[in-house]
Amino acid sequence: MPYETSQAPAAEWLQHSQVADCTAPALLDWLFDEGSLTRRLTRLSADHFSVTPLCEGWQPLRDDECRALDLPAGSEGWVREVYLRGHGQPWVFARSVAARSALESGGLDMEALGSRSLGELLFCDQAFTRRAIEVCHYPQAWLPALNASEALWGRRSRFDRDALSILVAEVFLPSLWQVAEISGEIR
């Protein structure tokens, strides 16, 4: 793991109703968009979208991830961290996790994804259902050093298919907001 996640203060994950009155509508549109982020980024980048894996492997999950996946604290899972890029620029830092036991019996080989988008796979498989999106100011210590900044908005949601649950967190980086503003996605 390229940075420390265990010593960071816990994130306060919030529902839409808890931020709707105090957050700009354009930001809320991105944070709570229930469509595929991969597809939205692909459109924004005029098909110059790519995924760059940063790290992946078996490791203990963070306490907030265990709670979100209904797992005992300290459970081990597969952790996949990537950049979602537009025109080669990192626009989103994404962290996806799933319990070892669920992956071993769930028929999904996350290790084989490589530079393919997990989000696209989740949206193409109609058997996955998405739970509510939660948002927070993502803890700086949980980000790669290149993007370690305070007050970056992140979101997460849980995707379920039978006994398999995958928690996907996406952190929106300043480079995305710059492009979105120029393109008229944010006003």
PyRosetta script that sets phi, psi and omega in degrees:
from pyrosetta import init, pose_from_sequence

init()
pose = pose_from_sequence("MPYETSQAPAAEWLQHSQVADCTAPALLDWLFDEGSLTRRLTRLSADHFSVTPLCEGWQPLRDDECRALDLPAGSEGWVREVYLRGHGQPWVFARSVAARSALESGGLDMEALGSRSLGELLFCDQAFTRRAIEVCHYPQAWLPALNASEALWGRRSRFDRDALSILVAEVFLPSLWQVAEISGEIR")
pose.set_psi(1, 129.8)
pose.set_omega(1, -173.3)
pose.set_phi(2, -80.2)
pose.set_psi(2, -5.2)
pose.set_omega(2, -178.6)
pose.set_phi(3, -155.2)
pose.set_psi(3, 168.6)
pose.set_omega(3, -172.7)
pose.set_phi(4, -92.8)
pose.set_psi(4, 126.3)
pose.set_omega(4, 176.9)
pose.set_phi(5, -111.5)
pose.set_psi(5, -18.9)
pose.set_omega(5, -172.5)
pose.set_phi(6, -76.0)
pose.set_psi(6, -26.1)
pose.set_omega(6, -175.8)
pose.set_phi(7, -93.6)
pose.set_psi(7, -4.1)
pose.set_omega(7, -178.4)
pose.set_phi(8, -73.8)
pose.set_psi(8, 149.0)
pose.set_omega(8, 174.7)
pose.set_phi(9, -65.3)
pose.set_psi(9, 151.6)
pose.set_omega(9, -178.9)
pose.set_phi(10, -65.8)
pose.set_psi(10, 144.9)
pose.set_omega(10, 176.1)
pose.set_phi(11, -80.1)
pose.set_psi(11, 148.2)
pose.set_omega(11, 175.0)
pose.set_phi(12, -100.1)
pose.set_psi(12, 100.7)
pose.set_omega(12, -178.7)
pose.set_phi(13, -81.1)
pose.set_psi(13, 128.8)
pose.set_omega(13, -173.1)
pose.set_phi(14, -120.0)
pose.set_psi(14, 151.1)
pose.set_omega(14, 175.4)
pose.set_phi(15, -86.9)
pose.set_psi(15, 167.5)
pose.set_omega(15, -179.3)
pose.set_phi(16, -54.1)
pose.set_psi(16, -45.3)
pose.set_omega(16, -177.0)
pose.set_phi(17, -62.7)
pose.set_psi(17, -22.6)
pose.set_omega(17, -177.8)
pose.set_phi(18, -84.3)
pose.set_psi(18, -13.5)
pose.set_omega(18, -179.4)
pose.set_phi(19, -124.3)
pose.set_psi(19, -6.7)
pose.set_omega(19, -173.0)
pose.set_phi(20, -59.7)
pose.set_psi(20, -35.2)
pose.set_omega(20, -176.9)
pose.set_phi(21, -85.6)
pose.set_psi(21, -13.5)
pose.set_omega(21, -173.7)
pose.set_phi(22, -120.6)
pose.set_psi(22, 10.9)
pose.set_omega(22, -177.1)
pose.set_phi(23, -129.1)
pose.set_psi(23, 141.8)
pose.set_omega(23, -177.9)
pose.set_phi(24, -58.6)
pose.set_psi(24, 138.3)
pose.set_omega(24, -179.3)
pose.set_phi(25, -55.4)
pose.set_psi(25, -38.3)
pose.set_omega(25, 179.9)
pose.set_phi(26, -64.4)
pose.set_psi(26, -38.4)
pose.set_omega(26, 177.3)
pose.set_phi(27, -67.7)
pose.set_psi(27, -43.6)
pose.set_omega(27, 177.7)
pose.set_phi(28, -59.0)
pose.set_psi(28, -36.9)
pose.set_omega(28, 178.6)
pose.set_phi(29, -58.9)
pose.set_psi(29, -42.3)
pose.set_omega(29, 178.4)
pose.set_phi(30, -73.4)
pose.set_psi(30, -44.8)
pose.set_omega(30, -175.3)
pose.set_phi(31, -65.1)
pose.set_psi(31, -38.9)
pose.set_omega(31, -173.9)
pose.set_phi(32, -108.8)
pose.set_psi(32, 15.2)
pose.set_omega(32, 175.7)
pose.set_phi(33, -65.5)
pose.set_psi(33, 120.4)
pose.set_omega(33, -177.0)
pose.set_phi(34, -88.1)
pose.set_psi(34, -0.8)
pose.set_omega(34, 175.7)
pose.set_phi(35, -79.6)
pose.set_psi(35, -176.1)
pose.set_omega(35, -179.8)
pose.set_phi(36, -74.8)
pose.set_psi(36, 120.1)
pose.set_omega(36, 176.0)
pose.set_phi(37, -64.5)
pose.set_psi(37, -37.0)
pose.set_omega(37, 177.5)
pose.set_phi(38, -56.4)
pose.set_psi(38, -45.8)
pose.set_omega(38, -179.6)
pose.set_phi(39, -66.1)
pose.set_psi(39, -39.3)
pose.set_omega(39, 179.9)
pose.set_phi(40, -65.8)
pose.set_psi(40, -41.9)
pose.set_omega(40, 178.8)
pose.set_phi(41, -68.3)
pose.set_psi(41, -36.0)
pose.set_omega(41, 177.7)
pose.set_phi(42, -62.3)
pose.set_psi(42, -43.6)
pose.set_omega(42, 177.0)
pose.set_phi(43, -63.5)
pose.set_psi(43, -46.9)
pose.set_omega(43, -178.3)
pose.set_phi(44, -61.3)
pose.set_psi(44, -34.6)
pose.set_omega(44, -178.0)
pose.set_phi(45, -89.9)
pose.set_psi(45, 4.5)
pose.set_omega(45, -176.9)
pose.set_phi(46, 53.5)
pose.set_psi(46, 48.5)
pose.set_omega(46, 178.6)
pose.set_phi(47, 68.7)
pose.set_psi(47, 19.5)
pose.set_omega(47, 173.9)
pose.set_phi(48, -105.2)
pose.set_psi(48, 53.4)
pose.set_omega(48, -177.8)
pose.set_phi(49, -104.5)
pose.set_psi(49, 143.2)
pose.set_omega(49, 175.2)
pose.set_phi(50, -151.5)
pose.set_psi(50, 162.7)
pose.set_omega(50, 177.8)
pose.set_phi(51, -119.0)
pose.set_psi(51, 128.3)
pose.set_omega(51, 177.2)
pose.set_phi(52, -116.6)
pose.set_psi(52, 109.2)
pose.set_omega(52, 176.2)
pose.set_phi(53, -64.5)
pose.set_psi(53, 136.7)
pose.set_omega(53, 177.0)
pose.set_phi(54, -102.2)
pose.set_psi(54, -48.6)
pose.set_omega(54, 176.3)
pose.set_phi(55, -160.4)
pose.set_psi(55, 150.6)
pose.set_omega(55, 174.3)
pose.set_phi(56, -157.3)
pose.set_psi(56, 147.7)
pose.set_omega(56, 179.7)
pose.set_phi(57, 161.1)
pose.set_psi(57, 177.0)
pose.set_omega(57, 178.9)
pose.set_phi(58, -80.6)
pose.set_psi(58, 131.8)
pose.set_omega(58, 177.3)
pose.set_phi(59, -162.1)
pose.set_psi(59, 164.5)
pose.set_omega(59, 176.1)
pose.set_phi(60, -64.4)
pose.set_psi(60, 138.0)
pose.set_omega(60, 178.3)
pose.set_phi(61, -83.1)
pose.set_psi(61, 153.1)
pose.set_omega(61, 176.6)
pose.set_phi(62, -66.6)
pose.set_psi(62, 157.4)
pose.set_omega(62, -179.2)
pose.set_phi(63, -58.8)
pose.set_psi(63, -41.5)
pose.set_omega(63, -179.3)
pose.set_phi(64, -65.5)
pose.set_psi(64, -32.7)
pose.set_omega(64, 178.0)
pose.set_phi(65, -71.0)
pose.set_psi(65, -40.9)
pose.set_omega(65, 177.7)
pose.set_phi(66, -60.9)
pose.set_psi(66, -44.6)
pose.set_omega(66, 179.0)
pose.set_phi(67, -61.3)
pose.set_psi(67, -44.4)
pose.set_omega(67, -178.0)
pose.set_phi(68, -65.5)
pose.set_psi(68, -27.4)
pose.set_omega(68, -179.8)
pose.set_phi(69, -99.1)
pose.set_psi(69, 6.8)
pose.set_omega(69, -178.8)
pose.set_phi(70, 58.0)
pose.set_psi(70, 45.9)
pose.set_omega(70, -179.3)
pose.set_phi(71, -116.2)
pose.set_psi(71, 154.9)
pose.set_omega(71, 173.5)
pose.set_phi(72, -63.8)
pose.set_psi(72, 146.9)
pose.set_omega(72, 176.8)
pose.set_phi(73, -54.9)
pose.set_psi(73, 141.3)
pose.set_omega(73, 178.8)
pose.set_phi(74, 82.7)
pose.set_psi(74, 5.7)
pose.set_omega(74, 179.2)
pose.set_phi(75, -62.3)
pose.set_psi(75, 148.2)
pose.set_omega(75, 178.6)
pose.set_phi(76, -92.6)
pose.set_psi(76, 145.2)
pose.set_omega(76, 178.3)
pose.set_phi(77, -154.0)
pose.set_psi(77, 175.6)
pose.set_omega(77, 174.9)
pose.set_phi(78, -86.8)
pose.set_psi(78, 129.1)
pose.set_omega(78, 178.6)
pose.set_phi(79, -117.3)
pose.set_psi(79, 127.4)
pose.set_omega(79, 178.3)
pose.set_phi(80, -126.5)
pose.set_psi(80, 121.6)
pose.set_omega(80, 177.5)
pose.set_phi(81, -119.2)
pose.set_psi(81, 132.8)
pose.set_omega(81, -176.4)
pose.set_phi(82, -142.7)
pose.set_psi(82, 164.0)
pose.set_omega(82, 164.5)
pose.set_phi(83, -103.2)
pose.set_psi(83, 135.3)
pose.set_omega(83, 168.1)
pose.set_phi(84, -97.6)
pose.set_psi(84, 120.2)
pose.set_omega(84, -171.3)
pose.set_phi(85, -115.1)
pose.set_psi(85, 147.7)
pose.set_omega(85, 169.8)
pose.set_phi(86, -123.1)
pose.set_psi(86, 128.2)
pose.set_omega(86, -178.2)
pose.set_phi(87, 51.9)
pose.set_psi(87, 35.5)
pose.set_omega(87, 177.5)
pose.set_phi(88, 82.3)
pose.set_psi(88, -9.5)
pose.set_omega(88, -179.0)
pose.set_phi(89, -90.7)
pose.set_psi(89, 135.6)
pose.set_omega(89, 174.8)
pose.set_phi(90, -69.2)
pose.set_psi(90, 117.4)
pose.set_omega(90, -179.7)
pose.set_phi(91, -101.7)
pose.set_psi(91, -31.7)
pose.set_omega(91, -176.3)
pose.set_phi(92, -141.4)
pose.set_psi(92, 135.0)
pose.set_omega(92, 169.1)
pose.set_phi(93, -97.2)
pose.set_psi(93, 127.2)
pose.set_omega(93, -178.6)
pose.set_phi(94, -123.0)
pose.set_psi(94, 140.6)
pose.set_omega(94, 176.8)
pose.set_phi(95, -130.0)
pose.set_psi(95, 120.0)
pose.set_omega(95, 179.6)
pose.set_phi(96, -118.8)
pose.set_psi(96, 137.0)
pose.set_omega(96, -178.2)
pose.set_phi(97, -137.7)
pose.set_psi(97, 150.4)
pose.set_omega(97, 175.5)
pose.set_phi(98, -152.1)
pose.set_psi(98, 147.3)
pose.set_omega(98, -179.4)
pose.set_phi(99, -66.4)
pose.set_psi(99, 144.0)
pose.set_omega(99, 179.3)
pose.set_phi(100, -56.5)
pose.set_psi(100, -48.7)
pose.set_omega(100, -176.7)
pose.set_phi(101, -61.0)
pose.set_psi(101, -40.4)
pose.set_omega(101, -179.4)
pose.set_phi(102, -68.4)
pose.set_psi(102, -39.3)
pose.set_omega(102, 179.3)
pose.set_phi(103, -68.6)
pose.set_psi(103, -40.3)
pose.set_omega(103, -178.2)
pose.set_phi(104, -64.9)
pose.set_psi(104, -29.7)
pose.set_omega(104, -180.0)
pose.set_phi(105, -103.8)
pose.set_psi(105, -6.0)
pose.set_omega(105, -172.7)
pose.set_phi(106, -94.4)
pose.set_psi(106, -4.4)
pose.set_omega(106, 175.6)
pose.set_phi(107, 72.9)
pose.set_psi(107, 26.5)
pose.set_omega(107, 176.4)
pose.set_phi(108, -124.8)
pose.set_psi(108, 121.5)
pose.set_omega(108, 179.9)
pose.set_phi(109, -99.4)
pose.set_psi(109, 89.1)
pose.set_omega(109, -178.0)
pose.set_phi(110, -65.0)
pose.set_psi(110, -27.1)
pose.set_omega(110, 180.0)
pose.set_phi(111, -64.7)
pose.set_psi(111, -26.2)
pose.set_omega(111, -176.7)
pose.set_phi(112, -84.4)
pose.set_psi(112, -2.9)
pose.set_omega(112, -176.9)
pose.set_phi(113, -65.7)
pose.set_psi(113, -37.0)
pose.set_omega(113, -178.2)
pose.set_phi(114, 57.8)
pose.set_psi(114, -125.4)
pose.set_omega(114, -178.0)
pose.set_phi(115, -96.0)
pose.set_psi(115, 17.2)
pose.set_omega(115, 174.3)
pose.set_phi(116, -85.1)
pose.set_psi(116, 154.6)
pose.set_omega(116, -178.5)
pose.set_phi(117, -81.6)
pose.set_psi(117, 122.6)
pose.set_omega(117, 173.8)
pose.set_phi(118, -64.5)
pose.set_psi(118, -39.1)
pose.set_omega(118, -180.0)
pose.set_phi(119, -57.9)
pose.set_psi(119, -42.3)
pose.set_omega(119, 179.3)
pose.set_phi(120, -63.5)
pose.set_psi(120, -40.0)
pose.set_omega(120, 177.7)
pose.set_phi(121, -62.3)
pose.set_psi(121, -43.4)
pose.set_omega(121, -178.9)
pose.set_phi(122, -64.9)
pose.set_psi(122, -37.2)
pose.set_omega(122, -179.5)
pose.set_phi(123, -78.5)
pose.set_psi(123, -23.4)
pose.set_omega(123, 179.2)
pose.set_phi(124, -82.1)
pose.set_psi(124, -24.2)
pose.set_omega(124, -179.6)
pose.set_phi(125, -91.3)
pose.set_psi(125, 102.5)
pose.set_omega(125, -175.7)
pose.set_phi(126, -62.9)
pose.set_psi(126, -14.0)
pose.set_omega(126, -179.8)
pose.set_phi(127, -73.9)
pose.set_psi(127, -19.9)
pose.set_omega(127, 178.2)
pose.set_phi(128, -78.8)
pose.set_psi(128, 135.4)
pose.set_omega(128, 171.9)
pose.set_phi(129, -115.1)
pose.set_psi(129, 143.4)
pose.set_omega(129, -177.6)
pose.set_phi(130, -102.5)
pose.set_psi(130, 132.2)
pose.set_omega(130, 174.2)
pose.set_phi(131, -85.0)
pose.set_psi(131, 179.2)
pose.set_omega(131, -176.8)
pose.set_phi(132, -59.7)
pose.set_psi(132, 145.0)
pose.set_omega(132, 175.7)
pose.set_phi(133, -81.3)
pose.set_psi(133, 136.7)
pose.set_omega(133, 174.6)
pose.set_phi(134, -119.4)
pose.set_psi(134, 150.4)
pose.set_omega(134, -179.2)
pose.set_phi(135, -130.1)
pose.set_psi(135, 160.9)
pose.set_omega(135, 175.9)
pose.set_phi(136, -163.6)
pose.set_psi(136, 167.0)
pose.set_omega(136, 164.1)
pose.set_phi(137, -81.6)
pose.set_psi(137, 111.0)
pose.set_omega(137, -171.1)
pose.set_phi(138, -69.2)
pose.set_psi(138, 130.1)
pose.set_omega(138, -178.1)
pose.set_phi(139, -56.6)
pose.set_psi(139, 130.6)
pose.set_omega(139, -179.3)
pose.set_phi(140, -55.0)
pose.set_psi(140, -39.1)
pose.set_omega(140, -177.7)
pose.set_phi(141, -67.1)
pose.set_psi(141, -16.6)
pose.set_omega(141, 179.9)
pose.set_phi(142, -88.7)
pose.set_psi(142, -1.9)
pose.set_omega(142, -177.8)
pose.set_phi(143, -100.0)
pose.set_psi(143, 153.0)
pose.set_omega(143, 172.2)
pose.set_phi(144, -60.1)
pose.set_psi(144, 150.1)
pose.set_omega(144, -176.2)
pose.set_phi(145, -52.9)
pose.set_psi(145, -37.1)
pose.set_omega(145, -179.5)
pose.set_phi(146, -58.8)
pose.set_psi(146, -29.5)
pose.set_omega(146, -176.6)
pose.set_phi(147, -117.6)
pose.set_psi(147, 10.7)
pose.set_omega(147, -177.4)
pose.set_phi(148, -64.1)
pose.set_psi(148, 102.8)
pose.set_omega(148, -177.2)
pose.set_phi(149, -146.9)
pose.set_psi(149, 147.3)
pose.set_omega(149, 178.0)
pose.set_phi(150, -80.8)
pose.set_psi(150, 155.1)
pose.set_omega(150, 170.6)
pose.set_phi(151, 69.6)
pose.set_psi(151, 21.9)
pose.set_omega(151, 172.8)
pose.set_phi(152, -79.5)
pose.set_psi(152, 133.0)
pose.set_omega(152, 178.9)
pose.set_phi(153, -78.1)
pose.set_psi(153, 136.1)
pose.set_omega(153, 174.0)
pose.set_phi(154, -130.7)
pose.set_psi(154, 161.7)
pose.set_omega(154, 176.4)
pose.set_phi(155, -138.6)
pose.set_psi(155, 160.0)
pose.set_omega(155, 175.6)
pose.set_phi(156, -148.5)
pose.set_psi(156, 154.6)
pose.set_omega(156, 172.8)
pose.set_phi(157, -153.3)
pose.set_psi(157, 156.3)
pose.set_omega(157, -177.7)
pose.set_phi(158, -105.3)
pose.set_psi(158, 132.9)
pose.set_omega(158, 177.0)
pose.set_phi(159, -110.9)
pose.set_psi(159, 128.0)
pose.set_omega(159, -177.3)
pose.set_phi(160, -118.5)
pose.set_psi(160, 138.4)
pose.set_omega(160, 170.3)
pose.set_phi(161, -142.3)
pose.set_psi(161, 106.9)
pose.set_omega(161, -174.3)
pose.set_phi(162, 54.2)
pose.set_psi(162, -124.9)
pose.set_omega(162, -177.8)
pose.set_phi(163, -85.6)
pose.set_psi(163, -3.7)
pose.set_omega(163, -178.7)
pose.set_phi(164, -91.0)
pose.set_psi(164, 126.1)
pose.set_omega(164, 175.5)
pose.set_phi(165, -126.8)
pose.set_psi(165, 133.0)
pose.set_omega(165, 178.5)
pose.set_phi(166, -124.2)
pose.set_psi(166, 128.4)
pose.set_omega(166, 177.7)
pose.set_phi(167, -100.9)
pose.set_psi(167, 122.3)
pose.set_omega(167, -177.6)
pose.set_phi(168, -116.2)
pose.set_psi(168, 120.6)
pose.set_omega(168, 176.0)
pose.set_phi(169, -112.5)
pose.set_psi(169, 138.4)
pose.set_omega(169, -179.3)
pose.set_phi(170, -132.6)
pose.set_psi(170, 127.3)
pose.set_omega(170, -178.3)
pose.set_phi(171, -112.7)
pose.set_psi(171, 122.8)
pose.set_omega(171, -176.3)
pose.set_phi(172, -83.4)
pose.set_psi(172, 121.1)
pose.set_omega(172, -175.4)
pose.set_phi(173, -92.6)
pose.set_psi(173, 155.9)
pose.set_omega(173, -178.0)
pose.set_phi(174, -54.2)
pose.set_psi(174, -34.2)
pose.set_omega(174, -179.1)
pose.set_phi(175, -62.2)
pose.set_psi(175, -32.0)
pose.set_omega(175, 176.6)
pose.set_phi(176, -66.8)
pose.set_psi(176, -45.9)
pose.set_omega(176, -177.6)
pose.set_phi(177, -62.5)
pose.set_psi(177, -36.0)
pose.set_omega(177, 178.4)
pose.set_phi(178, -62.4)
pose.set_psi(178, -47.6)
pose.set_omega(178, -179.3)
pose.set_phi(179, -67.4)
pose.set_psi(179, -42.0)
pose.set_omega(179, -179.6)
pose.set_phi(180, -63.0)
pose.set_psi(180, -36.8)
pose.set_omega(180, 179.1)
pose.set_phi(181, -69.1)
pose.set_psi(181, -45.0)
pose.set_omega(181, 179.1)
pose.set_phi(182, -61.1)
pose.set_psi(182, -39.3)
pose.set_omega(182, -176.2)
pose.set_phi(183, -80.6)
pose.set_psi(183, -6.2)
pose.set_omega(183, -179.1)
pose.set_phi(184, 87.5)
pose.set_psi(184, 6.4)
pose.set_omega(184, 176.9)
pose.set_phi(185, -69.8)
pose.set_psi(185, -25.0)
pose.set_omega(185, 178.5)
pose.set_phi(186, -126.3)
pose.set_psi(186, 130.6)
pose.set_omega(186, 179.3)
pose.set_phi(187, -121.0)
pose.dump_pdb("model.pdb")
